[in-house]
Amino acid sequence: MRIEFTNRRHSVAAARIAFEAHVDDRPVWCSVSMDALNTRFGNEGTSSSSLLSAFDANRPTIERAARHALSKNGGQSLELEPGDFS
């Protein structure tokens, strides 16, 4: 399974950040919850810009967790929660 991440990402109702991956050339949307950004990455705000900043600063770690989850779930859309980061 080939997984590549694009630069597309956006805040969704200030509760999570959605970001796009291509799994075998098929677009798949993933997201990381505000709870994960707060507890795992030290984000303290609830604004879209705060969430996007936390996402951008930790993107490699978030993409690594998403790649692992995508490999396990057959390339389906997913939302990362705090427990998805070890």
Residue pairs with C-beta under 8 A, 6 or more apart in sequence:
1 23
1 24
1 70
1 71
1 75
2 22
2 23
2 24
2 25
3 21
3 22
3 23
3 67
3 70
3 71
3 75
4 21
4 22
5 19
5 20
5 21
5 22
5 63
5 66
6 19
6 20
6 21
6 22
8 19
8 20
9 17
9 18
9 19
9 20
9 52
9 55
10 17
10 18
10 52
11 17
11 18
11 48
11 51
11 52
12 18
12 31
14 34
14 46
14 47
14 48
14 51
15 33
15 34
16 31
16 32
16 33
16 34
16 51
16 79
17 31
17 32
17 37
17 51
17 52
17 55
18 29
18 30
18 31
19 29
19 30
19 31
19 32
19 55
19 62
19 63
19 66
20 27
20 28
20 29
20 30
21 27
21 28
21 29
21 30
21 66
21 67
21 70
22 28
23 70
23 75
24 75
26 75
28 70
28 75
28 76
28 77
29 77
30 66
30 69
30 70
30 77
30 78
30 79
30 80
31 78
31 79
31 80
32 55
32 62
32 66
32 79
32 80
33 79
33 80
33 81
33 82
34 43
34 46
34 51
35 81
35 82
36 80
36 81
36 82
36 84
36 85
37 43
37 51
37 54
37 55
37 58
38 44
39 82
40 58
40 82
40 85
41 54
41 57
41 58
41 61
42 54
43 50
43 51
43 53
43 54
44 50
45 51
55 62
61 85
62 80
65 80
65 84
65 85
66 78
66 80
69 78
69 80
69 84
70 76
70 78
